[in-house]
């Protein structure tokens, strides 16, 4: 089996040969696939990351995590004439007009008799509801790493260790704690395989972070997020490496448990 050092060298060379547009294009495609996933839709706390050079672009997913849900409302009058419109609305934060109701899917469409005899039914435009999300981003601190709440997809940021952007407000008030779960942890890496194994850049930040969550009994779910070119036949692992629960590429989401 190839060693971790050899695979890291090979993957860095592979990523270095790609056009820069590939990282943006595949970031957009992978974000679209992840947002179609039921677990993303129902996760209220998501731990993301900010891309470094020659890493899949996270801006599309970060923007989606902060975006408003778009509700598609269909109305029927007494003569069963249909009209429809789209209304942006942040779920659980900006209540929809009482005439309208959001439905979780076409199978349990909710309908109410509205004033004036209108029957109003609400459907999410994508067919899957997405709860409002609190977004956290990582900050390395010595040999460990903590996540802090981000204010918006545009920052404000500071530049921390290794030149990586971090939320400007990194305080105890905004830190993610194990008891804040359940959480979905979207995880970067250099290489991934179809058994859930992941290889990072060798510093061990995510392995130690996951070990801390496990020791605290935290409830969380991990999903790798990468280019199609980062999927390999086999990733070498040792006892400290934690398998991912799922992997998202531009082709879709692979679930391992």
C-alpha angles and dihedrals in degrees: 000000000000115000123243091246093053093046092049090052092048094047094048089052091048093050092044091058095055121098112253090241089066092068091054096042095048091043089058093046094047091047090054091051093048092049089056090058116103094223091056090050094055098038111108094184120047127180109207135168137226115241123250124203114308094007127121109281112255098185094094092053093043090052091048091051090058097038127109119254114247114226122201111211122196120195130196123192128204091279091051091247109156130221129168141190141174121241124187110224134163106230116242092003107065108034117223119239109279091247091068133062129193114230125207093219142340088268094066100031110169118220130185135185103247130199113289093029096287119148109215126194127181126210130175107243092233094042093242124086118228121204120223109271137220108212124210128188130197130259119187112222111187106301094342136066134214132187125232132195115263119221097210141340088265099053139199090240139182125201112245138170117346090010092286119149117243135183110277092225103063103159137130087263092063102033122117113239128196090245090058091076161134089101138167111226112203103203132203126210146149099247138012136182136204093260094064097261118144134192119202130189094284103261095102097222096138094042090055092044092053091046089054092050091049092049090052093048092242122174111232143137125216128214125178116224118203152131119279087246091064094064110100135177096252136002116207111236140182134200093278094057117098120212117235122240093222143356128219123202130160087273095059145274122312113201119205098183 
